[in-house]
Amino acid sequence: MIYLSQLLGNPVYDLDGEQIGKVNDLGIATGEVFPRVTSLAIVGPGKTPFMLSWRKYVDTFDEKEIRLKVVKTDIRFSYLQPDEVLIARDLLDKQIVDTRGMRVVRVNDLKLSDTNSTQLRLLGAEVGVRGILRTLSPRLEKIALRLAKTFGHPMPERIIAWNYMDLLDRDLSDVKLSVSHKTLDDMHPADIADIIERLDPRLRGQVFAQLDDEQAAGAMAELDDDKAAEIMGDLDETSASRMLTEMDPDDAAELVSELDYDKAEKLLRLMGVEEQKAVRQLLGYREDTAGRIMTSEFVSLPEDATVADAIQAIRDLEEDFEAVRYVYVHDEDGLATGVVTLQELITATEGTHLSDLCTSELITASPDDDQEDVAEDISKYNLLAMPVVDDKGKMLGIVTVDDALDVLEEEHEEDLQIAGAPRSSGEGEHSHDFLLIASHNLWILFWAIGVIVSMDLYAKAGSSIAGLVASLALPAALALSDAAVSYATNFFLEYDPDDEDSPSALGFFLKGVAMGVVFAAAVASVGMVVGSLLEGYLPDGFLALSSAFRDGFEAAGITVVVSFAFAGIWLLVLRRRNAAKKDTSGSSLAAVALAVALVVFVVALIALGGIAG
């Protein structure tokens, strides 16, 4: 086995042993399972690039040099063919899609197989740290391998086989990949969406260019709203409107609502009349309601229709029609009266009337109902779809279980964010772990700032050590300040202010103050007891330290009371931002609360210790 990094830059000699240049790249024919190296790109004297046929001219090669079969005067240059790519230019250091692992990776090196003395084949891409180390220095890779083995942590290769690679950084639409090559076209739209969200923004459009309209529409529907709107805004209007036409009406309406008005109107006018009408009807409902997330594609038949009629109606549906879970039944006035499951249709005789099969206890929603309430009802009653009806009982559409799951997932993520969990970024486990640790240990940063400020204040009074002692109480104050934020966020998540059974904001505030007083008394008591003990054991020259210790814990007690009193303000902020449809990060709220606590602690310390600020 040999790697591209071991070949690049090596000298190339002709039959007489005269150097004609250095290896600059290798060309491969993409129409094979493991592509053969077909071309050798060389940089000659004066940095002149040229290319020659690998099979025709290369005699031997190794990690140090390449030798040709002919003298330099017999060489005839060749050109890159339509089905060839240069692997250093088109693959090395580029992002690719690992279609087996369904993730985006970066190519650090390329592994080649020398099947005989002259033929090379591309096996795959090295996407691990070994590829980086080898590119820097083969010796560095060997040293790292020895160290890893010594410490019991082997460093395996991470190779993505060619038949699981999909190229992104170059327009290869005319290149025929291997017959067994798995590309994005073979993947589920949800998997494509996951990959697109991990790509550099400049590459997302290239991925969509590889997909047909149906695949592109499916992937677009799975993307986060902001990323979908960004990609849609970059597409030409014809392609964008065609994609909207392929999407389910509710997904299309959600996406159009994220675009600016002029762009949205242009795209809607380019859509078909029926599709445009369906989308505009959904856009007429308020955001976060059942009307906005429902689809107008459902099957409804009169009560006197038979099972045979229902089956035929389903057979006549277009291929891209919303998946049918139920057949709904309506009376002569068009009002919904019942529902028949597909299982009941299959097991019943063809002549049975739907009125004899249907369940009359129809659980419905109003188009103005909150989407989260509808999603919870779908979960509560184990439904695959819930009909949405107007005031008279006429069906307007259905909310499907997949849309309900999306709503519940979105609400859950918002709740986690408010509670302080970092939003998933898809950038890897290590960055996620770092954010998780940092978000839950912000108090350490504020403690460090508090120590510096306290020592500076007491240094002006003659003893920076006393400032350090006084700051020993600050972690308790910061931890309880963070607890006050949790108290506010938990109350916000648990109780709806519009619910009659919800505790009052005044009751929440008074309870918070009472909790703060109790915690503050406990903190101050610790300071008094330990401070008194220190006075009994410390020499007279160190009594200032015990005084500073008590001052610090008393300042911490004051900080705790203020922090829990501020819990009412945090609750007000959460409710107002929620009413304005704005996201609130629990980590950001905690950071603000910790900053307030630090300021209160310093001010209280100055007042209690008689320190000049």
N, C-alpha and C positions, 0 to 999 in steps of 0.2 A: 504494500500500500504506500502511496505517496500523496502529499498534499500540495495544493496550488501554491501555498506560501513557500514551499521548498523549491519550487521551480521558477517562480518569478525572479527576474534579475540574473539568472544563471547565464553564463556565456554560451553562445551557439557557434560551433566550429564546422567548417566545411570538410570535405574529404581530405584535403591537404593539411588540415590542422590549423587553418587560418581563421581567426575569429571574425565573424561577419556581423555580430551584434549581440544583443541580450534579449532574453525572453520577456515579452511585455504582456502577453495574454494567450489564452487558448480558446479556440472555437469548437463548439459541439453541435452535432446534428440532433435536434430536439425530438425527432419522430421515432425514438426508441425508448424501451423500458429503462435501460441504463445507457445513456447516450455516449457514442464514441467521440473522442477528440479528433476532429477532422482538419483543423487548421492551427498553424503556429504563427502567432503575431510577434514580430521582432522589431526592436528599435536598433537601427543600424548606425553607422558613423554619422555624426552631425545630427543625431536624434531623428533620423529619417525613419518613419514607420513603414513596414511592409509585411505582407502575409504570404505564407506558402502552404502547400498541402502537406499535412502531417504524414499521411500514408505514402505519398510519393517520394518525400525527401528525407524524413527522419529515419536515421539508422539506429542509434542507441540514445538512451537518456538515463540520468540518475539525479541524485540530489545536488550534484555539483555542476553538471554540464549537459549539453545536448549536442550530438554529432550527426551530421548529415551524410547522405550517401553520395553526394556529388560535389564537385568543386563549385565555387561561387559563380563562375561564368556560365554554368549550365542551369542555374536556378531560374525558374519562371514564376513570377508573382501570381497569386490568386486573389479572389475577392470573396467576401462573406456572402453566403448563399441565403435565399429567403427563409429557409428552415433552420438557420444557424444563429447562435448567439455567442457573444464573447463572455466567458464566465467571470473574469475579473471585473470587466466593465459593467455587466448586467446583473451580477449576483453578489459579488463581494461587497461587504459593508452595506448591503441593501436590506430592506424589510421584505420578508416573504411571509406567506401564509402556510403554516403547517396544517394541512387539511385533514391530517389524521388526529392530531391533538387539538385541532380547532382553536389555534392561537396564532398570534403574530410574533415572529422572532426576527432577529438580525443575524445575517450570515457573517461569521467571523473567519471562516476558512472553508475550503472545499476539498472533500476527500475523493481521491482517484484510485482506480484499481488497474494495475498493469497486468492484463490478462495474458500477455506474452511479452517478449522483449521489446516490441515496438508499439503495441497497441495500448491505448489508455481509454478508460471509460469513467464517466462521472458517476460516483455512487450516491453522493448526497452532500448536504451542507452541515458543517460543524457550527453549532449555535451556542456552544458552551464557553466557559472561561479558558479551556485549553486552546481553543482556536485563537483567542486574543493573545495568550502567552506565546504561542508558537509563531505568530506573526511578528511579535516584538523580538523574540529570540528563541530558537529551539533549545538552547542551553537553559534559558529561563523556565521553559516548560518542564524540562527534566528535573530541575531543582525543585520546582513546585510539586511535581509528582512524588519525589522522594520525601519531601516534608509532609505531604498529605498522607502518604503511606505510613510514615513514622508515627504520626498522631492518630492513626486508625481511621482516617477519613479519606478513602480513595476518591480520586478525581476522574470519574469515567468520562468518555466522550459523549457528546450529545449530538448525534447525527440524525438529520432529517433526510430520509431517502428521497431521491429525485422524484419518484412517482407519488410522493405526498407533498411536493412543493408546488406552490402557485406563485407566479411572478407578478410583481406589482409596479415596479419603478420604470417600466418601459412598455410602450405600446407593442404588444406581441400578438395582436389580433389576427395577423396573417401567418403566424407561426403555428404549425401543427405540432402539438405536444404528443407524447407517446400515447398509444392506444389505451394503455391501462392507467394513464395519468389522471389522477383525481383532482378536479378543479373546483372552484367555487360553485360552478353550475350544478354540481352534484350534491351540494350541501343544503341542509334545511335553512329556510330564511332566518330563523332565530339564531342559528350558528353563524350565518353570514353577518347578521347585525352585531353579534358579540365581537366578531373580528373587526368590523368597520369601526366600532367604538374605540378599539385599541390602536388604530392606525393613526399616523400623522394626518392632520386635516388635508394636506395637499394630495394625499394618496386616495382619499375616499372617493373622489369623482372617478378615478381610474378603475376602481373596483366596480362601481355601478356601470361603467361603460362595458364591462365584460358580461354583464347579466342581461337576460332577456327581460321584457317588460313585466312578466308575471313574477319572476324571481326578484327583480328590483322592487316591485310594489310590496311583495311579502316582507322583504328585508326592511324596507322603509317603515312599514307598520310596526316593526319590532323595535325600532330605535327610540331612544329618548327624544322627547318632543323638540328640545333645543337643537340637538345634533341633526335631526331629520329636517327641521326648518332651515338650518344652515346649508345642508347639502342641497335641498330643494331650491334654495335661493341661488345656488351656483349653477344649476342646470339651465340649459336653454328652455324657453317657454314651451316649445312643442314636446320635448322629452318629459318635462315636468307634468304637463297636463295629461299626457298619455299614461304616465305612472299613476296619477290621481284616479284616472278612469279605471285602472286595473284594481285599485284598492277598494276594500269594503267601504260603504258610505260613512260609517262612523269613524273609521280610521282616517279617511280622507278629510272629513270635517275637522277632526282634531288637529290634523297637520295644517290645513288652510288657516285655522284660527291663530296659528303661531306666526304666519307670514304677515308682512305689512299689507295694508289695504290695497294699494295699487297692484302689487304683485299677485295677491289673492284673486282680485277681480279679473285680471288678464288670464290667469290659469283657469278660472271657472268658466269664462266665456269660450275658451278653447275646448272644453270638455263636451261630451255628448249631451243632448238636451235632457235625457232621462237621468243621467248620472249627476248633471249639474243641479237638477231639481231636487234630487234626494239629498245632496250635500247642503244646499241652501236651506232646506227644511230643518235639518239638524242644527245648522248654525243659528237658527232662529231661537233656539232654547239657550237658557243661561248656562254658563260653565258649571261643571261639577254637579250636574243634574242628570237624572235618568234619560231625559230627552236628548242630551248631548252625546251620550254613549250608546244609545240604542241603534239598532239597524232596522231599516224599513223592509228588509228581505225576510219574509216569513210566509208560511203556507196557511191559509185560512179558507175553509169551505163551509157551505150551508149545512144546516142540520140534517136535511134529507139526502145529502150526498152519501154514497156507499163507500165501503172499503176499497172497492175497485176504482172508484173515482179518485180517491186519495192517492192510491199507488200510481195511477196514471199521471196525476198532477205532479207528483214528485219526479217521475220519469221525464216529464216535459221541461223540467227546470234546466236553465243553462248551467254549464260546467262550473262557472265561477260564482254560482249562487251560494249564499251563506249556508253552511252545513245545517241540515234539517234534523232537529231533535224531536219536535212535536208537530202535530197538525192541529191547528186551532179550529174551533167550530163557532159559527155565528148564526144568529137568527135572521129572519126576513128583513129586519131593520138594519142589519150589519153590526149588531152589538154582540160582543164576545160572550158566549154562553158556556164554553167548556173546552177541554183539551184531550187529545188522544195521543198516547205515546207510540213510537214506532214499533215497539214490541207488541202492543195490542193490535196494531194494524197487521203485522205479519202473522199473528196467530189466529186472527178472526177470518171468517169466511167472506168471500168477495161481496156477497149481497147484503151484508150487515150494514145498517145505517149508522152513521157516525154518532147520531143522537143517542143510540143504544149503547155505545162504547165510551163516550166521553165522560170525563170527570167534571162535574158541574161546579165543584168548589175550586174556582179559579183564583189563584193568588196573583194579584196584579199590582202595578205601580203607576203612579201619575208621572207625567213628563217633568213636573217640577219637583219631584222628590229628590232628596239629596242622594247622589250616586253611592256614597258610602253606606247609607241605610239600605239601598236596593241590593248592593253587593252582600251585605250581611244577611238579608232575607233570603237571597239565593243560597247562601251557605247554610242558613238555619233550616230551610225546607228541602235541602238536597235537590235543587232544581238545576237543569241544564240550560234553561232559559226562562226569563220572566216577561210576560207580556206587559206592554205599556199602553194604557188606555186613556182616552180623554174623559171629560166629566160625564158624558152620556154612556160610556162603556164601550166605545168603538176603538178597536185596536189601531195604534199608531206605529207600533214596532215592537221589537223584543230586545232585552238586554241579555246577552249570552254569558255563559259561565266564564269564558276566557276573558271577556271584558271585566267581569266582576272580580276575577283574580288579579287583573292588572290594577284595579282600583284599590283592592285590599293591600296589595304589595306596595303601591305608591303611598298609601296612608301609613303603612307600617314603617316604611323608610323615613317618612317625615317624622313619625313619632320617635324613631331611633335617633334621628338627627337632633330633635329638640332635647332628647334625653342625654345627648352628648356623644353619641357614637359617630365616628367619622364616616362620611359618605364614601361608598365604594368607588374607587377610581379606576379599577382594572389595570393598574400599573404594576402589579406583582405583589407577592406576599410580603416581601421585605419592606416595601414602602408602606403597605397597609399596617404592618406590625409597628413601624416607626410612628405613624400617625396615631395609632391606637394608644401607644405608650405615652406619647407627647400630650395627647388630649386629656388623658386621665391623670397626668402628673404636672399640670401647669403650676400648681402651688409651689413646686420646687423653685421655679424661676422667680416667682414673686417673693419667696422666702430669701433667695439670694439677694434680690434687690433690697429687701427689708434689712438684711444684715448689714449691707454696705451703708445704707442710709442711717441706721441706728449707730453704727460705729463712728460715722462721721459726726453725727450730732453729739455723742458723748465725748468724742475727741476734742471738740470745742470746749467742753466742760472739764476736760482734763484727763479722761480715761476712756480710750476706745474699747478696752476690754469690757468695761461696764456696758457699752453698747452691744457688744456681742452677747453678753449674759442676758440683757434685756430682750434680745431678739429670740431667745430660746422658747419664748411663749408664742411666737408668731405662727409656727406650723399648726398649733391647735386652733388659732383664730382663723387661719386660711382654710383648714379642713372643714370647720363648722360653717364657714361662709359658703363653701362649695356645697355643703349639705343643705343650706338654705335655698340654693338654686334648685337642687334636686327636689326639695319640698314643694317649690313652686311649679316645676315642670311636671311632677307626678300628679299634682292637683289639677293642672291644666289638662293633662291627658285623660284623667279619670272622669272629670265632671264637665258636662256641657253647660255653659252659663244660661242657655235657654230652657234647660230642664228644670221643672218646678221642684224636683227633689234635690237639686244641687245645693250644697251649702253656700251660704252667702259669702261675698268677698270680704265683708266686715268680719265675719266669723273666722275666715281663713287668716286675716291679718292679726286678729287678737290671739288666736291660737299660736301663730308664728312668734309674736312678741313674748308670749308666755314660755314657749319653748326656748327662746333666746335667753330669757332671764334665768331659767333653770340651768342651761348649759353654761352661761356666764358665771353664775354662782359657783358651779363646780370648778371651772377654770381658775377663778379668783381664789377659791379656797386652797387649791393646790399651791398657788403662789404664796399665799400667806403662811401655810404650814411649812413648806420647804424653806421659804425665806426666813422664818423664825429659827428653824434648825440650823441654817447657815450662820445666823448671827451668833448662835451658841458655840459654834466650832471654829469660825474664822477669826484670825487675829484682828485687833482693832484697826489696823491699816487696811483691811479688806472689807470693812463693813459697807463701803459704798457699793460693792458687788451684790450683797444681799438686798440692799435697797433697790438697786437697778433690777434685780430679779423680780422683786415684788411689783415694782412699777410695770415691768413687762407683762406680768400675768394680769394685773388690773387693766392695763390697756387692751389686752386680749379679751378680757371679759366685756369691756365696753364695745369692742369691735364685734363680738358675737351678737350682742343685743341689737346693734345697728344693722348687722347683716340679716338677721331674721325679720327685722322691721322692714327691710328693703325687699323681702320676699313678695310682699304685696305689689311692689312696683314691677318686679319681674313677671308676676302673673298678669298684670295689666298690659305689659309689653307683649307678652305671648298672645293674649287674646286680641289685641288690636292688630297685630301683624297677621294673625290668622284670619281675622275678618277682612283684611285688605288683600288676602290671598298671597301673602309673602312668606317665604320660608324663613325659619329662625333656627340658627345653629346653637345647639346646647353648649358646645365648646366655646363659641363666641360669647354667649351669655355668661358662662362661668368665668371667662377671662375678664369681662367687665366687672363682675361681682368681686373677683379677687383683687382687682385694681382698686375698687372702692374700699374693700377691707384693708388693704395696705395703707391707703391714705388715712383712713380713720385711726388705724393703729399708730401711725407716726404722729398724728395730731394729738392723740390721747397720751402718747409717751412724752411729748413735749410738755403738755399741760401738767401731767402727774409728776414728772421729774424736774420741773422748773427749768427746762433747758431752753436756751435762746435759740430759736429756729434760724 
